[in-house]
Amino acid sequence: MTVFFCAKCGNTLTPDLRRLPAVPDVSTHDKDRDRRTGLAASTVPPGHYAIDPEPWGAPFEPAGPGRGRVMNDRALLMPPGMADLVSAGPRNTVIVHPDDTPDLRQVAVPAGHHGCCGPLGTSGRNMACTCGTLVATLAADCMGPHELHLDPVRVYGYDEGVSGA
């Protein structure tokens, strides 16, 4: 079990979470969407986390030869003008269920980076610790993935049961 903390102030961001061996596949079927919000099922179930080895989120760079956008169920919806860009964001972000971070608060998302139902996740970190440090990026529009990525530089995990020598 792992608990995640803000690297700046040490505030607890999550309860004990169990690591998944890989980022789960995401269902895009309408039957799996939340009936009230229309959001896709969260990438990670409550009480769990996964490490995303691929670059995710901002900043973005031109796709270039051989680096076309991979369109899958977790691909970010890109705002107009960003369709030919790919993520150059951090690797090894920690994906958690958004409900497992109850004390994080969403900050304003710039125009063009917000869908009809929530943030696209393309404007960079948009979730702040209670100390004000931007520690995570939420993608939660009804047409894209529903996941929260903890920034691996601004957050650290403590594994329960790990003891010093």
C-alpha positions in Angstrom: 0.0 0.0 0.0 1.2 3.5 -0.9 0.2 6.9 0.3 1.0 10.0 -1.8 2.1 13.3 -0.3 2.8 16.9 -1.5 6.5 17.3 -2.0 6.4 21.0 -0.9 4.4 20.9 2.3 4.1 17.1 3.1 0.2 17.1 3.1 -1.4 13.8 2.6 -3.0 13.7 -0.8 -4.4 10.1 -1.0 -5.4 7.3 1.4 -3.5 4.0 1.2 -3.6 2.9 -2.5 -2.7 -0.5 -4.0 -0.5 -0.4 -7.1 -1.8 -2.0 -10.3 0.7 -3.8 -12.5 -0.1 -1.6 -15.5 -2.4 1.1 -16.7 -5.8 -0.5 -17.2 -7.6 -0.5 -20.5 -10.5 2.0 -20.5 -14.0 1.2 -21.5 -15.7 3.8 -23.7 -19.0 2.0 -23.9 -22.0 4.2 -23.0 -23.2 1.6 -20.6 -20.0 2.2 -18.5 -20.4 5.9 -18.3 -21.6 7.6 -15.1 -25.4 8.1 -15.6 -25.4 11.5 -13.8 -22.2 13.1 -15.3 -21.8 11.3 -18.5 -18.1 10.8 -17.7 -16.2 7.7 -18.9 -15.3 5.3 -16.1 -12.1 6.4 -14.4 -9.0 4.8 -15.8 -8.1 3.5 -12.3 -10.6 2.1 -9.8 -10.9 3.7 -6.4 -8.3 2.6 -3.9 -5.7 1.9 -6.6 -3.0 3.6 -8.7 -0.9 2.9 -11.8 2.3 4.4 -13.1 2.1 5.7 -16.7 5.5 5.2 -18.3 4.6 7.3 -21.4 4.8 11.1 -21.6 1.5 12.6 -20.5 0.0 16.1 -20.7 1.7 19.4 -21.1 4.0 20.6 -22.5 3.3 19.5 -26.1 5.6 19.5 -29.2 5.1 18.9 -32.9 4.6 15.3 -33.7 7.4 15.1 -36.3 8.3 12.1 -38.4 7.3 8.8 -36.8 5.7 10.5 -33.8 2.1 10.7 -34.9 -0.6 10.9 -32.3 -1.7 7.6 -31.0 -5.5 7.6 -30.9 -6.7 5.3 -28.2 -9.4 5.5 -25.4 -6.9 7.4 -23.2 -5.8 10.0 -25.8 -6.3 13.5 -24.7 -8.8 15.6 -26.6 -6.7 18.3 -28.2 -8.1 21.8 -28.5 -8.2 23.6 -31.9 -4.7 24.5 -33.0 -3.1 21.6 -31.0 -4.3 18.7 -33.1 -0.8 18.0 -34.6 1.0 18.1 -31.2 2.0 15.2 -29.0 2.8 15.1 -25.3 6.3 16.0 -24.1 5.1 15.9 -20.6 6.5 13.9 -17.7 6.9 10.2 -17.8 5.9 8.0 -14.8 3.0 10.1 -13.7 0.9 8.4 -11.0 -2.7 7.8 -12.2 -5.2 7.7 -9.4 -9.0 7.8 -9.2 -10.1 11.4 -8.9 -12.2 10.6 -5.8 -9.0 9.3 -4.0 -7.8 12.9 -3.7 -10.6 14.7 -1.8 -8.5 17.6 -0.6 -7.2 18.7 -4.0 -9.0 21.6 -5.5 -9.3 22.5 -9.2 -7.8 25.8 -10.4 -9.0 27.9 -13.3 -8.4 26.2 -16.7 -7.5 28.5 -19.6 -10.1 29.0 -22.3 -9.9 26.4 -25.0 -8.7 23.7 -22.6 -12.1 23.0 -21.1 -14.7 20.8 -22.7 -18.4 20.9 -22.1 -18.2 18.8 -18.9 -14.7 19.4 -17.5 -11.0 20.0 -18.2 -9.4 18.4 -21.1 -6.1 17.9 -19.2 -4.1 19.8 -22.0 -3.3 23.0 -20.1 -1.0 21.5 -17.6 -1.4 21.0 -13.9 -4.9 22.1 -12.8 -5.3 20.6 -9.3 -3.7 22.2 -6.2 -2.8 20.9 -2.8 -4.2 22.8 0.2 -0.9 24.7 0.3 -1.5 26.0 -3.2 1.1 23.9 -5.0 -0.1 22.6 -8.4 0.5 18.8 -8.0 -1.8 17.1 -10.5 -3.6 17.2 -13.8 -7.3 16.2 -14.1 -8.8 15.2 -17.4 -12.5 15.0 -17.0 -14.5 15.9 -20.0 -17.2 13.6 -21.1 -15.5 12.9 -24.5 -12.1 12.0 -23.2 -10.4 10.0 -20.5 -11.4 10.4 -16.8 -8.2 10.3 -14.9 -6.0 12.3 -12.5 -2.2 12.3 -13.0 -0.1 13.1 -10.0 3.1 15.0 -11.1 6.1 12.8 -10.2 8.2 15.8 -9.3 5.6 17.5 -7.0 4.4 14.4 -5.3 6.1 11.5 -3.5 4.8 8.1 -2.4 5.5 6.3 0.9 5.1 2.6 0.8 3.5 1.2 3.9 5.7 -1.6 5.4 9.0 -0.1 4.1 11.4 0.4 6.9 14.8 1.9 7.1 17.8 -0.3 7.9 
